[in-house]
Amino acid sequence: MSDLSFASLIENKPVRIEKNGESICVTRVGEEVFAIGDTCSHSDASLSEGDVSDHKIECWLHGAEFDLRTGVALTLPAVTPVKTYEVAIDGDSVTVNI
């Protein structure tokens, strides 16, 4: 069962999904789809409400940036990475693997 359809994902517009009790931020960049933990590692803010540029997402609350590919915190105030998830794309089906 897929979590999302590729066509429903707007480029650089993150969405939040819930899967197995985890909040996940899913973002399409070009033909790629990335999935990271939705909660900023600096404070309890939803990353899916942030802005995306290149392969980075910026937390709307304090401006910390994370690499969508690795989850690494790129700028302060965050220093701890967020969890990443493997994404499988099969035609129009996008599945986040936990």
mmCIF file as gemmi writes it, N, C-alpha and C atoms, coordinates in Angstrom:
data_model
loop_
_atom_site.group_PDB
_atom_site.id
_atom_site.type_symbol
_atom_site.label_atom_id
_atom_site.label_alt_id
_atom_site.label_comp_id
_atom_site.label_asym_id
_atom_site.label_entity_id
_atom_site.label_seq_id
_atom_site.pdbx_PDB_ins_code
_atom_site.Cartn_x
_atom_site.Cartn_y
_atom_site.Cartn_z
_atom_site.occupancy
_atom_site.B_iso_or_equiv
_atom_site.pdbx_formal_charge
_atom_site.auth_seq_id
_atom_site.auth_asym_id
_atom_site.pdbx_PDB_model_num
ATOM 1 N N . MET Axp A 1 ? 0.844 -1.192 0 1 0 ? 1 A 1
ATOM 2 C CA . MET Axp A 1 ? 0 0 0 1 0 ? 1 A 1
ATOM 3 C C . MET Axp A 1 ? 0.881 1.245 0 1 0 ? 1 A 1
ATOM 4 N N . SER Axp A 2 ? 0.605 2.173 -0.891 1 0 ? 2 A 1
ATOM 5 C CA . SER Axp A 2 ? 1.419 3.388 -0.947 1 0 ? 2 A 1
ATOM 6 C C . SER Axp A 2 ? 0.915 4.408 0.064 1 0 ? 2 A 1
ATOM 7 N N . ASP Axp A 3 ? 1.826 5.284 0.467 1 0 ? 3 A 1
ATOM 8 C CA . ASP Axp A 3 ? 1.482 6.344 1.409 1 0 ? 3 A 1
ATOM 9 C C . ASP Axp A 3 ? 0.915 7.56 0.686 1 0 ? 3 A 1
ATOM 10 N N . LEU Axp A 4 ? 1.44 7.829 -0.508 1 0 ? 4 A 1
ATOM 11 C CA . LEU Axp A 4 ? 1.059 9.006 -1.288 1 0 ? 4 A 1
ATOM 12 C C . LEU Axp A 4 ? 1.15 8.681 -2.767 1 0 ? 4 A 1
ATOM 13 N N . SER Axp A 5 ? 0.573 9.544 -3.574 1 0 ? 5 A 1
ATOM 14 C CA . SER Axp A 5 ? 0.813 9.437 -5.008 1 0 ? 5 A 1
ATOM 15 C C . SER Axp A 5 ? 1.841 10.503 -5.382 1 0 ? 5 A 1
ATOM 16 N N . PHE Axp A 6 ? 2.716 10.168 -6.323 1 0 ? 6 A 1
ATOM 17 C CA . PHE Axp A 6 ? 3.737 11.112 -6.762 1 0 ? 6 A 1
ATOM 18 C C . PHE Axp A 6 ? 3.086 12.38 -7.298 1 0 ? 6 A 1
ATOM 19 N N . ALA Axp A 7 ? 1.996 12.214 -8.038 1 0 ? 7 A 1
ATOM 20 C CA . ALA Axp A 7 ? 1.305 13.358 -8.641 1 0 ? 7 A 1
ATOM 21 C C . ALA Axp A 7 ? 0.748 14.318 -7.589 1 0 ? 7 A 1
ATOM 22 N N . SER Axp A 8 ? 0.468 13.803 -6.389 1 0 ? 8 A 1
ATOM 23 C CA . SER Axp A 8 ? -0.091 14.667 -5.335 1 0 ? 8 A 1
ATOM 24 C C . SER Axp A 8 ? 0.976 15.517 -4.655 1 0 ? 8 A 1
ATOM 25 N N . LEU Axp A 9 ? 2.24 15.175 -4.863 1 0 ? 9 A 1
ATOM 26 C CA . LEU Axp A 9 ? 3.332 15.921 -4.232 1 0 ? 9 A 1
ATOM 27 C C . LEU Axp A 9 ? 3.74 17.095 -5.105 1 0 ? 9 A 1
ATOM 28 N N . ILE Axp A 10 ? 3.591 18.289 -4.573 1 0 ? 10 A 1
ATOM 29 C CA . ILE Axp A 10 ? 3.994 19.506 -5.282 1 0 ? 10 A 1
ATOM 30 C C . ILE Axp A 10 ? 5.462 19.758 -4.975 1 0 ? 10 A 1
ATOM 31 N N . GLU Axp A 11 ? 6.251 20.015 -6.001 1 0 ? 11 A 1
ATOM 32 C CA . GLU Axp A 11 ? 7.688 20.198 -5.807 1 0 ? 11 A 1
ATOM 33 C C . GLU Axp A 11 ? 7.978 21.288 -4.775 1 0 ? 11 A 1
ATOM 34 N N . ASN Axp A 12 ? 8.891 20.968 -3.852 1 0 ? 12 A 1
ATOM 35 C CA . ASN Axp A 12 ? 9.351 21.869 -2.78 1 0 ? 12 A 1
ATOM 36 C C . ASN Axp A 12 ? 8.253 22.264 -1.803 1 0 ? 12 A 1
ATOM 37 N N . LYS Axp A 13 ? 7.159 21.49 -1.753 1 0 ? 13 A 1
ATOM 38 C CA . LYS Axp A 13 ? 6.065 21.755 -0.808 1 0 ? 13 A 1
ATOM 39 C C . LYS Axp A 13 ? 5.932 20.534 0.104 1 0 ? 13 A 1
ATOM 40 N N . PRO Axp A 14 ? 6.533 20.595 1.295 1 0 ? 14 A 1
ATOM 41 C CA . PRO Axp A 14 ? 6.504 19.427 2.175 1 0 ? 14 A 1
ATOM 42 C C . PRO Axp A 14 ? 5.099 19.115 2.689 1 0 ? 14 A 1
ATOM 43 N N . VAL Axp A 15 ? 4.873 17.827 2.938 1 0 ? 15 A 1
ATOM 44 C CA . VAL Axp A 15 ? 3.616 17.379 3.536 1 0 ? 15 A 1
ATOM 45 C C . VAL Axp A 15 ? 3.941 16.48 4.726 1 0 ? 15 A 1
ATOM 46 N N . ARG Axp A 16 ? 3.039 16.459 5.658 1 0 ? 16 A 1
ATOM 47 C CA . ARG Axp A 16 ? 3.206 15.619 6.843 1 0 ? 16 A 1
ATOM 48 C C . ARG Axp A 16 ? 2.307 14.397 6.705 1 0 ? 16 A 1
ATOM 49 N N . ILE Axp A 17 ? 2.885 13.233 6.988 1 0 ? 17 A 1
ATOM 50 C CA . ILE Axp A 17 ? 2.089 12.018 7.055 1 0 ? 17 A 1
ATOM 51 C C . ILE Axp A 17 ? 2.343 11.352 8.398 1 0 ? 17 A 1
ATOM 52 N N . GLU Axp A 18 ? 1.42 10.516 8.798 1 0 ? 18 A 1
ATOM 53 C CA . GLU Axp A 18 ? 1.583 9.701 10.006 1 0 ? 18 A 1
ATOM 54 C C . GLU Axp A 18 ? 1.682 8.255 9.553 1 0 ? 18 A 1
ATOM 55 N N . LYS Axp A 19 ? 2.68 7.545 10.06 1 0 ? 19 A 1
ATOM 56 C CA . LYS Axp A 19 ? 2.825 6.132 9.716 1 0 ? 19 A 1
ATOM 57 C C . LYS Axp A 19 ? 3.392 5.389 10.923 1 0 ? 19 A 1
ATOM 58 N N . ASN Axp A 20 ? 2.699 4.36 11.323 1 0 ? 20 A 1
ATOM 59 C CA . ASN Axp A 20 ? 3.132 3.555 12.477 1 0 ? 20 A 1
ATOM 60 C C . ASN Axp A 20 ? 3.44 4.422 13.699 1 0 ? 20 A 1
ATOM 61 N N . GLY Axp A 21 ? 2.622 5.459 13.901 1 0 ? 21 A 1
ATOM 62 C CA . GLY Axp A 21 ? 2.783 6.33 15.061 1 0 ? 21 A 1
ATOM 63 C C . GLY Axp A 21 ? 3.882 7.368 14.936 1 0 ? 21 A 1
ATOM 64 N N . GLU Axp A 22 ? 4.507 7.462 13.771 1 0 ? 22 A 1
ATOM 65 C CA . GLU Axp A 22 ? 5.571 8.443 13.57 1 0 ? 22 A 1
ATOM 66 C C . GLU Axp A 22 ? 5.094 9.549 12.629 1 0 ? 22 A 1
ATOM 67 N N . SER Axp A 23 ? 5.47 10.792 12.955 1 0 ? 23 A 1
ATOM 68 C CA . SER Axp A 23 ? 5.182 11.937 12.087 1 0 ? 23 A 1
ATOM 69 C C . SER Axp A 23 ? 6.358 12.104 11.134 1 0 ? 23 A 1
ATOM 70 N N . ILE Axp A 24 ? 6.051 12.131 9.842 1 0 ? 24 A 1
ATOM 71 C CA . ILE Axp A 24 ? 7.09 12.155 8.814 1 0 ? 24 A 1
ATOM 72 C C . ILE Axp A 24 ? 6.829 13.302 7.848 1 0 ? 24 A 1
ATOM 73 N N . CYS Axp A 25 ? 7.891 14.024 7.515 1 0 ? 25 A 1
ATOM 74 C CA . CYS Axp A 25 ? 7.837 15.115 6.544 1 0 ? 25 A 1
ATOM 75 C C . CYS Axp A 25 ? 8.311 14.561 5.204 1 0 ? 25 A 1
ATOM 76 N N . VAL Axp A 26 ? 7.425 14.606 4.195 1 0 ? 26 A 1
ATOM 77 C CA . VAL Axp A 26 ? 7.73 14.08 2.862 1 0 ? 26 A 1
ATOM 78 C C . VAL Axp A 26 ? 7.815 15.255 1.892 1 0 ? 26 A 1
ATOM 79 N N . THR Axp A 27 ? 8.9 15.286 1.11 1 0 ? 27 A 1
ATOM 80 C CA . THR Axp A 27 ? 9.119 16.408 0.196 1 0 ? 27 A 1
ATOM 81 C C . THR Axp A 27 ? 9.623 15.914 -1.146 1 0 ? 27 A 1
ATOM 82 N N . ARG Axp A 28 ? 9.034 16.462 -2.203 1 0 ? 28 A 1
ATOM 83 C CA . ARG Axp A 28 ? 9.501 16.167 -3.561 1 0 ? 28 A 1
ATOM 84 C C . ARG Axp A 28 ? 10.439 17.265 -4.018 1 0 ? 28 A 1
ATOM 85 N N . VAL Axp A 29 ? 11.611 16.851 -4.522 1 0 ? 29 A 1
ATOM 86 C CA . VAL Axp A 29 ? 12.571 17.775 -5.116 1 0 ? 29 A 1
ATOM 87 C C . VAL Axp A 29 ? 12.895 17.206 -6.495 1 0 ? 29 A 1
ATOM 88 N N . GLY Axp A 30 ? 12.389 17.853 -7.515 1 0 ? 30 A 1
ATOM 89 C CA . GLY Axp A 30 ? 12.55 17.317 -8.865 1 0 ? 30 A 1
ATOM 90 C C . GLY Axp A 30 ? 11.822 15.991 -8.981 1 0 ? 30 A 1
ATOM 91 N N . GLU Axp A 31 ? 12.528 14.96 -9.422 1 0 ? 31 A 1
ATOM 92 C CA . GLU Axp A 31 ? 11.936 13.634 -9.56 1 0 ? 31 A 1
ATOM 93 C C . GLU Axp A 31 ? 12.218 12.753 -8.337 1 0 ? 31 A 1
ATOM 94 N N . GLU Axp A 32 ? 12.842 13.333 -7.316 1 0 ? 32 A 1
ATOM 95 C CA . GLU Axp A 32 ? 13.176 12.586 -6.103 1 0 ? 32 A 1
ATOM 96 C C . GLU Axp A 32 ? 12.192 12.932 -4.987 1 0 ? 32 A 1
ATOM 97 N N . VAL Axp A 33 ? 11.998 11.992 -4.075 1 0 ? 33 A 1
ATOM 98 C CA . VAL Axp A 33 ? 11.153 12.221 -2.904 1 0 ? 33 A 1
ATOM 99 C C . VAL Axp A 33 ? 11.959 11.834 -1.673 1 0 ? 33 A 1
ATOM 100 N N . PHE Axp A 34 ? 11.92 12.703 -0.666 1 0 ? 34 A 1
ATOM 101 C CA . PHE Axp A 34 ? 12.668 12.484 0.569 1 0 ? 34 A 1
ATOM 102 C C . PHE Axp A 34 ? 11.704 12.448 1.742 1 0 ? 34 A 1
ATOM 103 N N . ALA Axp A 35 ? 12.087 11.695 2.773 1 0 ? 35 A 1
ATOM 104 C CA . ALA Axp A 35 ? 11.27 11.607 3.977 1 0 ? 35 A 1
ATOM 105 C C . ALA Axp A 35 ? 12.184 11.713 5.193 1 0 ? 35 A 1
ATOM 106 N N . ILE Axp A 36 ? 11.846 12.658 6.079 1 0 ? 36 A 1
ATOM 107 C CA . ILE Axp A 36 ? 12.6 12.845 7.318 1 0 ? 36 A 1
ATOM 108 C C . ILE Axp A 36 ? 11.609 12.981 8.467 1 0 ? 36 A 1
ATOM 109 N N . GLY Axp A 37 ? 12.11 12.842 9.682 1 0 ? 37 A 1
ATOM 110 C CA . GLY Axp A 37 ? 11.268 13.062 10.85 1 0 ? 37 A 1
ATOM 111 C C . GLY Axp A 37 ? 10.684 14.462 10.796 1 0 ? 37 A 1
ATOM 112 N N . ASP Axp A 38 ? 9.421 14.599 11.144 1 0 ? 38 A 1
ATOM 113 C CA . ASP Axp A 38 ? 8.736 15.884 10.988 1 0 ? 38 A 1
ATOM 114 C C . ASP Axp A 38 ? 9.043 16.875 12.104 1 0 ? 38 A 1
ATOM 115 N N . THR Axp A 39 ? 9.604 16.437 13.207 1 0 ? 39 A 1
ATOM 116 C CA . THR Axp A 39 ? 9.834 17.332 14.34 1 0 ? 39 A 1
ATOM 117 C C . THR Axp A 39 ? 11.274 17.832 14.344 1 0 ? 39 A 1
ATOM 118 N N . CYS Axp A 40 ? 11.435 19.144 14.356 1 0 ? 40 A 1
ATOM 119 C CA . CYS Axp A 40 ? 12.755 19.773 14.42 1 0 ? 40 A 1
ATOM 120 C C . CYS Axp A 40 ? 13.492 19.263 15.656 1 0 ? 40 A 1
ATOM 121 N N . SER Axp A 41 ? 14.783 18.978 15.513 1 0 ? 41 A 1
ATOM 122 C CA . SER Axp A 41 ? 15.559 18.467 16.643 1 0 ? 41 A 1
ATOM 123 C C . SER Axp A 41 ? 15.919 19.563 17.646 1 0 ? 41 A 1
ATOM 124 N N . HIS Axp A 42 ? 15.68 20.816 17.3 1 0 ? 42 A 1
ATOM 125 C CA . HIS Axp A 42 ? 15.964 21.927 18.21 1 0 ? 42 A 1
ATOM 126 C C . HIS Axp A 42 ? 14.774 22.251 19.109 1 0 ? 42 A 1
ATOM 127 N N . SER Axp A 43 ? 13.577 22.232 18.542 1 0 ? 43 A 1
ATOM 128 C CA . SER Axp A 43 ? 12.377 22.517 19.328 1 0 ? 43 A 1
ATOM 129 C C . SER Axp A 43 ? 11.209 21.751 18.723 1 0 ? 43 A 1
ATOM 130 N N . ASP Axp A 44 ? 10.122 21.729 19.412 1 0 ? 44 A 1
ATOM 131 C CA . ASP Axp A 44 ? 8.975 20.925 18.988 1 0 ? 44 A 1
ATOM 132 C C . ASP Axp A 44 ? 8.181 21.665 17.911 1 0 ? 44 A 1
ATOM 133 N N . ALA Axp A 45 ? 8.75 21.719 16.702 1 0 ? 45 A 1
ATOM 134 C CA . ALA Axp A 45 ? 8.101 22.401 15.584 1 0 ? 45 A 1
ATOM 135 C C . ALA Axp A 45 ? 8.037 21.455 14.392 1 0 ? 45 A 1
ATOM 136 N N . SER Axp A 46 ? 6.962 21.541 13.627 1 0 ? 46 A 1
ATOM 137 C CA . SER Axp A 46 ? 6.758 20.674 12.467 1 0 ? 46 A 1
ATOM 138 C C . SER Axp A 46 ? 7.575 21.173 11.273 1 0 ? 46 A 1
ATOM 139 N N . LEU Axp A 47 ? 8.485 20.32 10.793 1 0 ? 47 A 1
ATOM 140 C CA . LEU Axp A 47 ? 9.295 20.704 9.638 1 0 ? 47 A 1
ATOM 141 C C . LEU Axp A 47 ? 8.471 20.805 8.371 1 0 ? 47 A 1
ATOM 142 N N . SER Axp A 48 ? 7.354 20.093 8.299 1 0 ? 48 A 1
ATOM 143 C CA . SER Axp A 48 ? 6.532 20.146 7.087 1 0 ? 48 A 1
ATOM 144 C C . SER Axp A 48 ? 5.886 21.515 6.88 1 0 ? 48 A 1
ATOM 145 N N . GLU Axp A 49 ? 6.004 22.387 7.869 1 0 ? 49 A 1
ATOM 146 C CA . GLU Axp A 49 ? 5.515 23.764 7.722 1 0 ? 49 A 1
ATOM 147 C C . GLU Axp A 49 ? 6.618 24.705 7.258 1 0 ? 49 A 1
ATOM 148 N N . GLY Axp A 50 ? 7.815 24.146 7.017 1 0 ? 50 A 1
ATOM 149 C CA . GLY Axp A 50 ? 8.962 24.962 6.64 1 0 ? 50 A 1
ATOM 150 C C . GLY Axp A 50 ? 9.098 25.15 5.143 1 0 ? 50 A 1
ATOM 151 N N . ASP Axp A 51 ? 10.128 25.911 4.771 1 0 ? 51 A 1
ATOM 152 C CA . ASP Axp A 51 ? 10.414 26.201 3.366 1 0 ? 51 A 1
ATOM 153 C C . ASP Axp A 51 ? 11.53 25.294 2.864 1 0 ? 51 A 1
ATOM 154 N N . VAL Axp A 52 ? 11.405 24.88 1.593 1 0 ? 52 A 1
ATOM 155 C CA . VAL Axp A 52 ? 12.387 24.002 0.969 1 0 ? 52 A 1
ATOM 156 C C . VAL Axp A 52 ? 13.11 24.758 -0.14 1 0 ? 52 A 1
ATOM 157 N N . SER Axp A 53 ? 14.436 24.612 -0.175 1 0 ? 53 A 1
ATOM 158 C CA . SER Axp A 53 ? 15.234 25.114 -1.296 1 0 ? 53 A 1
ATOM 159 C C . SER Axp A 53 ? 16.377 24.129 -1.499 1 0 ? 53 A 1
ATOM 160 N N . ASP Axp A 54 ? 16.649 23.84 -2.764 1 0 ? 54 A 1
ATOM 161 C CA . ASP Axp A 54 ? 17.623 22.805 -3.112 1 0 ? 54 A 1
ATOM 162 C C . ASP Axp A 54 ? 17.243 21.518 -2.379 1 0 ? 54 A 1
ATOM 163 N N . HIS Axp A 55 ? 18.108 20.99 -1.575 1 0 ? 55 A 1
ATOM 164 C CA . HIS Axp A 55 ? 17.824 19.773 -0.81 1 0 ? 55 A 1
ATOM 165 C C . HIS Axp A 55 ? 17.797 20.083 0.682 1 0 ? 55 A 1
ATOM 166 N N . LYS Axp A 56 ? 17.364 21.297 1.021 1 0 ? 56 A 1
ATOM 167 C CA . LYS Axp A 56 ? 17.316 21.724 2.424 1 0 ? 56 A 1
ATOM 168 C C . LYS Axp A 56 ? 15.892 22.112 2.798 1 0 ? 56 A 1
ATOM 169 N N . ILE Axp A 57 ? 15.573 21.866 4.072 1 0 ? 57 A 1
ATOM 170 C CA . ILE Axp A 57 ? 14.308 22.357 4.611 1 0 ? 57 A 1
ATOM 171 C C . ILE Axp A 57 ? 14.634 23.224 5.82 1 0 ? 57 A 1
ATOM 172 N N . GLU Axp A 58 ? 13.952 24.367 5.91 1 0 ? 58 A 1
ATOM 173 C CA . GLU Axp A 58 ? 14.178 25.303 7.002 1 0 ? 58 A 1
ATOM 174 C C . GLU Axp A 58 ? 13.012 25.241 7.972 1 0 ? 58 A 1
ATOM 175 N N . CYS Axp A 59 ? 13.324 25.063 9.247 1 0 ? 59 A 1
ATOM 176 C CA . CYS Axp A 59 ? 12.301 25.076 10.283 1 0 ? 59 A 1
ATOM 177 C C . CYS Axp A 59 ? 11.713 26.476 10.384 1 0 ? 59 A 1
ATOM 178 N N . TRP Axp A 60 ? 10.401 26.551 10.352 1 0 ? 60 A 1
ATOM 179 C CA . TRP Axp A 60 ? 9.708 27.846 10.366 1 0 ? 60 A 1
ATOM 180 C C . TRP Axp A 60 ? 9.864 28.576 11.701 1 0 ? 60 A 1
ATOM 181 N N . LEU Axp A 61 ? 10.176 27.857 12.776 1 0 ? 61 A 1
ATOM 182 C CA . LEU Axp A 61 ? 10.185 28.482 14.1 1 0 ? 61 A 1
ATOM 183 C C . LEU Axp A 61 ? 11.462 29.26 14.393 1 0 ? 61 A 1
ATOM 184 N N . HIS Axp A 62 ? 12.621 28.637 14.216 1 0 ? 62 A 1
ATOM 185 C CA . HIS Axp A 62 ? 13.888 29.305 14.548 1 0 ? 62 A 1
ATOM 186 C C . HIS Axp A 62 ? 14.888 29.333 13.405 1 0 ? 62 A 1
ATOM 187 N N . GLY Axp A 63 ? 14.518 28.806 12.242 1 0 ? 63 A 1
ATOM 188 C CA . GLY Axp A 63 ? 15.373 28.926 11.065 1 0 ? 63 A 1
ATOM 189 C C . GLY Axp A 63 ? 16.434 27.856 10.892 1 0 ? 63 A 1
ATOM 190 N N . ALA Axp A 64 ? 16.447 26.832 11.728 1 0 ? 64 A 1
ATOM 191 C CA . ALA Axp A 64 ? 17.42 25.755 11.543 1 0 ? 64 A 1
ATOM 192 C C . ALA Axp A 64 ? 17.155 25.063 10.21 1 0 ? 64 A 1
ATOM 193 N N . GLU Axp A 65 ? 18.217 24.677 9.51 1 0 ? 65 A 1
ATOM 194 C CA . GLU Axp A 65 ? 18.081 23.991 8.231 1 0 ? 65 A 1
ATOM 195 C C . GLU Axp A 65 ? 18.601 22.561 8.34 1 0 ? 65 A 1
ATOM 196 N N . PHE Axp A 66 ? 17.924 21.665 7.618 1 0 ? 66 A 1
ATOM 197 C CA . PHE Axp A 66 ? 18.297 20.257 7.595 1 0 ? 66 A 1
ATOM 198 C C . PHE Axp A 66 ? 18.433 19.791 6.158 1 0 ? 66 A 1
ATOM 199 N N . ASP Axp A 67 ? 19.379 18.882 5.932 1 0 ? 67 A 1
ATOM 200 C CA . ASP Axp A 67 ? 19.552 18.271 4.617 1 0 ? 67 A 1
ATOM 201 C C . ASP Axp A 67 ? 18.493 17.191 4.45 1 0 ? 67 A 1
ATOM 202 N N . LEU Axp A 68 ? 17.671 17.295 3.426 1 0 ? 68 A 1
ATOM 203 C CA . LEU Axp A 68 ? 16.6 16.324 3.192 1 0 ? 68 A 1
ATOM 204 C C . LEU Axp A 68 ? 17.157 14.936 2.855 1 0 ? 68 A 1
ATOM 205 N N . ARG Axp A 69 ? 18.363 14.871 2.322 1 0 ? 69 A 1
ATOM 206 C CA . ARG Axp A 69 ? 18.955 13.588 1.929 1 0 ? 69 A 1
ATOM 207 C C . ARG Axp A 69 ? 19.514 12.816 3.11 1 0 ? 69 A 1
ATOM 208 N N . THR Axp A 70 ? 20.051 13.541 4.105 1 0 ? 70 A 1
ATOM 209 C CA . THR Axp A 70 ? 20.769 12.886 5.206 1 0 ? 70 A 1
ATOM 210 C C . THR Axp A 70 ? 20.164 13.146 6.582 1 0 ? 70 A 1
ATOM 211 N N . GLY Axp A 71 ? 19.331 14.19 6.7 1 0 ? 71 A 1
ATOM 212 C CA . GLY Axp A 71 ? 18.78 14.578 8.002 1 0 ? 71 A 1
ATOM 213 C C . GLY Axp A 71 ? 19.723 15.424 8.83 1 0 ? 71 A 1
ATOM 214 N N . VAL Axp A 72 ? 20.928 15.672 8.336 1 0 ? 72 A 1
ATOM 215 C CA . VAL Axp A 72 ? 21.935 16.425 9.08 1 0 ? 72 A 1
ATOM 216 C C . VAL Axp A 72 ? 21.477 17.867 9.295 1 0 ? 72 A 1
ATOM 217 N N . ALA Axp A 73 ? 21.705 18.353 10.529 1 0 ? 73 A 1
ATOM 218 C CA . ALA Axp A 73 ? 21.424 19.755 10.835 1 0 ? 73 A 1
ATOM 219 C C . ALA Axp A 73 ? 22.522 20.601 10.199 1 0 ? 73 A 1
ATOM 220 N N . LEU Axp A 74 ? 22.128 21.535 9.338 1 0 ? 74 A 1
ATOM 221 C CA . LEU Axp A 74 ? 23.094 22.348 8.588 1 0 ? 74 A 1
ATOM 222 C C . LEU Axp A 74 ? 23.369 23.689 9.238 1 0 ? 74 A 1
ATOM 223 N N . THR Axp A 75 ? 22.404 24.211 9.977 1 0 ? 75 A 1
ATOM 224 C CA . THR Axp A 75 ? 22.585 25.53 10.608 1 0 ? 75 A 1
ATOM 225 C C . THR Axp A 75 ? 22.046 25.507 12.032 1 0 ? 75 A 1
ATOM 226 N N . LEU Axp A 76 ? 22.596 26.396 12.823 1 0 ? 76 A 1
ATOM 227 C CA . LEU Axp A 76 ? 22.106 26.58 14.188 1 0 ? 76 A 1
ATOM 228 C C . LEU Axp A 76 ? 20.718 27.194 14.134 1 0 ? 76 A 1
ATOM 229 N N . PRO Axp A 77 ? 19.904 27.034 15.133 1 0 ? 77 A 1
ATOM 230 C CA . PRO Axp A 77 ? 20.243 26.503 16.448 1 0 ? 77 A 1
ATOM 231 C C . PRO Axp A 77 ? 20.222 24.983 16.55 1 0 ? 77 A 1
ATOM 232 N N . ALA Axp A 78 ? 19.852 24.259 15.511 1 0 ? 78 A 1
ATOM 233 C CA . ALA Axp A 78 ? 19.836 22.792 15.589 1 0 ? 78 A 1
ATOM 234 C C . ALA Axp A 78 ? 21.251 22.241 15.418 1 0 ? 78 A 1
ATOM 235 N N . VAL Axp A 79 ? 21.583 21.219 16.184 1 0 ? 79 A 1
ATOM 236 C CA . VAL Axp A 79 ? 22.874 20.548 16.05 1 0 ? 79 A 1
ATOM 237 C C . VAL Axp A 79 ? 22.698 19.037 15.889 1 0 ? 79 A 1
ATOM 238 N N . THR Axp A 80 ? 21.525 18.535 16.226 1 0 ? 80 A 1
ATOM 239 C CA . THR Axp A 80 ? 21.235 17.109 16.159 1 0 ? 80 A 1
ATOM 240 C C . THR Axp A 80 ? 20.487 16.792 14.871 1 0 ? 80 A 1
ATOM 241 N N . PRO Axp A 81 ? 20.9 15.742 14.156 1 0 ? 81 A 1
ATOM 242 C CA . PRO Axp A 81 ? 20.178 15.387 12.928 1 0 ? 81 A 1
ATOM 243 C C . PRO Axp A 81 ? 18.775 14.865 13.235 1 0 ? 81 A 1
ATOM 244 N N . VAL Axp A 82 ? 17.931 14.86 12.211 1 0 ? 82 A 1
ATOM 245 C CA . VAL Axp A 82 ? 16.607 14.24 12.312 1 0 ? 82 A 1
ATOM 246 C C . VAL Axp A 82 ? 16.665 12.906 11.573 1 0 ? 82 A 1
ATOM 247 N N . LYS Axp A 83 ? 15.761 12.028 11.919 1 0 ? 83 A 1
ATOM 248 C CA . LYS Axp A 83 ? 15.707 10.7 11.32 1 0 ? 83 A 1
ATOM 249 C C . LYS Axp A 83 ? 15.349 10.793 9.841 1 0 ? 83 A 1
ATOM 250 N N . THR Axp A 84 ? 15.929 9.917 9.043 1 0 ? 84 A 1
ATOM 251 C CA . THR Axp A 84 ? 15.567 9.824 7.628 1 0 ? 84 A 1
ATOM 252 C C . THR Axp A 84 ? 14.905 8.476 7.378 1 0 ? 84 A 1
ATOM 253 N N . TYR Axp A 85 ? 14.113 8.42 6.333 1 0 ? 85 A 1
ATOM 254 C CA . TYR Axp A 85 ? 13.388 7.205 5.963 1 0 ? 85 A 1
ATOM 255 C C . TYR Axp A 85 ? 13.64 6.903 4.5 1 0 ? 85 A 1
ATOM 256 N N . GLU Axp A 86 ? 13.709 5.637 4.164 1 0 ? 86 A 1
ATOM 257 C CA . GLU Axp A 86 ? 13.847 5.221 2.775 1 0 ? 86 A 1
ATOM 258 C C . GLU Axp A 86 ? 12.509 5.424 2.072 1 0 ? 86 A 1
ATOM 259 N N . VAL Axp A 87 ? 12.576 5.917 0.847 1 0 ? 87 A 1
ATOM 260 C CA . VAL Axp A 87 ? 11.377 6.158 0.05 1 0 ? 87 A 1
ATOM 261 C C . VAL Axp A 87 ? 11.447 5.296 -1.21 1 0 ? 87 A 1
ATOM 262 N N . ALA Axp A 88 ? 10.358 4.608 -1.503 1 0 ? 88 A 1
ATOM 263 C CA . ALA Axp A 88 ? 10.265 3.816 -2.73 1 0 ? 88 A 1
ATOM 264 C C . ALA Axp A 88 ? 9.222 4.45 -3.639 1 0 ? 88 A 1
ATOM 265 N N . ILE Axp A 89 ? 9.598 4.646 -4.908 1 0 ? 89 A 1
ATOM 266 C CA . ILE Axp A 89 ? 8.679 5.192 -5.905 1 0 ? 89 A 1
ATOM 267 C C . ILE Axp A 89 ? 8.447 4.109 -6.943 1 0 ? 89 A 1
ATOM 268 N N . ASP Axp A 90 ? 7.181 3.773 -7.155 1 0 ? 90 A 1
ATOM 269 C CA . ASP Axp A 90 ? 6.816 2.774 -8.148 1 0 ? 90 A 1
ATOM 270 C C . ASP Axp A 90 ? 5.683 3.36 -8.983 1 0 ? 90 A 1
ATOM 271 N N . GLY Axp A 91 ? 6.048 3.874 -10.153 1 0 ? 91 A 1
ATOM 272 C CA . GLY Axp A 91 ? 5.061 4.568 -10.975 1 0 ? 91 A 1
ATOM 273 C C . GLY Axp A 91 ? 4.593 5.814 -10.261 1 0 ? 91 A 1
ATOM 274 N N . ASP Axp A 92 ? 3.3 5.865 -9.909 1 0 ? 92 A 1
ATOM 275 C CA . ASP Axp A 92 ? 2.755 7.026 -9.2 1 0 ? 92 A 1
ATOM 276 C C . ASP Axp A 92 ? 2.68 6.788 -7.693 1 0 ? 92 A 1
ATOM 277 N N . SER Axp A 93 ? 3.072 5.599 -7.236 1 0 ? 93 A 1
ATOM 278 C CA . SER Axp A 93 ? 2.983 5.268 -5.809 1 0 ? 93 A 1
ATOM 279 C C . SER Axp A 93 ? 4.276 5.623 -5.088 1 0 ? 93 A 1
ATOM 280 N N . VAL Axp A 94 ? 4.126 6.331 -3.973 1 0 ? 94 A 1
ATOM 281 C CA . VAL Axp A 94 ? 5.259 6.693 -3.126 1 0 ? 94 A 1
ATOM 282 C C . VAL Axp A 94 ? 5.039 6.028 -1.768 1 0 ? 94 A 1
ATOM 283 N N . THR Axp A 95 ? 6.005 5.228 -1.342 1 0 ? 95 A 1
ATOM 284 C CA . THR Axp A 95 ? 5.917 4.538 -0.058 1 0 ? 95 A 1
ATOM 285 C C . THR Axp A 95 ? 7.115 4.906 0.799 1 0 ? 95 A 1
ATOM 286 N N . VAL Axp A 96 ? 6.836 5.296 2.037 1 0 ? 96 A 1
ATOM 287 C CA . VAL Axp A 96 ? 7.88 5.573 3.016 1 0 ? 96 A 1
ATOM 288 C C . VAL Axp A 96 ? 8.069 4.312 3.843 1 0 ? 96 A 1
ATOM 289 N N . ASN Axp A 97 ? 9.288 3.797 3.85 1 0 ? 97 A 1
ATOM 290 C CA . ASN Axp A 97 ? 9.589 2.577 4.603 1 0 ? 97 A 1
ATOM 291 C C . ASN Axp A 97 ? 10.089 2.923 5.999 1 0 ? 97 A 1
ATOM 292 N N . ILE Axp A 98 ? 9.492 2.26 6.974 1 0 ? 98 A 1
ATOM 293 C CA . ILE Axp A 98 ? 9.886 2.504 8.37 1 0 ? 98 A 1
ATOM 294 C C . ILE Axp A 98 ? 10.679 1.325 8.864 1 0 ? 98 A 1
